[in-house]
Amino acid sequence: MNMNFCLKLLTIVWLMVFSVSVSFAEILVLSELVEKIQESYERAVNVEAKFVQEVTIKSMSKETEEGVVYFKKPKKMRWIYSKPGLKELIVNPEKAWLYIPEDNLVYIQDAKDLFNSGLTVKFISGIGKLKDDFKINFSQPDFVDGDGNYLLDLVPRGSAAGIEKILLVVGKDNFQVTGFTLTDFYGNITGITFGDMKINNKLPDTFFEFTPPSGVDIYDLTNESQ
């Protein structure tokens, strides 16, 4: 997977986990729901969760991966993939590392390339409102799933990272985002489900730094982005 695409995709995931908002024109029930989601967002300084990620490229087979993800405001995340293969994506305000042990490779990129869009910067910085970038409605025909969790449709107001639409799943009791399905303009679908979510565990900033192991091949892309 291209590193730039991977970083953009997982940044969107970061946004989905941490916050959601809505336009003023929405009905009262939806507004109340979004207010509770926003309150949950405000309380979440950091998050730890297991995840299952399914990517379906149009006209191709589905690829499933899983692992554990960690987020910390602002601008920090660490994705540790355990199945089917090992890899890690670590991002902090300065740098991003993609480590693939099987290939003995580490890609390094300047984090500003990840945070250079208006949408990304606002949310990673903790000052954004998704209502400025998305039209949000209850999903149709069903606005809840089989477990009673809320389903919301998010449609970008512009060409946000090539997204056509996002189906968001919100927990009925804690109002946390428990998963989403993202469809891009090419018909490719990425779905991520979160489980065993833990909020506000102590995560030191050093957890979002990475030192490449001795002997690995390093591809430093920071100079190429300047």
Secondary structure, DSSP 8 states (H G I E B T S, - for coil): --HHHHHHHHHHHHHHHH-----TTS-HHHHHHHHHHHHHHHH-SEEEEEEEEEEE-TTS-EEEEEEEEEEETTTEEEEEEEESS-EEEEE-SSEEEEEEGGGTEEEEEEGGGTS-SHHHHHHHTT---GGGTEEEEE-SS-SB-TTS-EEEEEEESS-GGGEEEEEEEE-TTT--EEEEEEEETTS-EEEEEEEEEEES----GGGG-----TT-EEEE-TTTT-
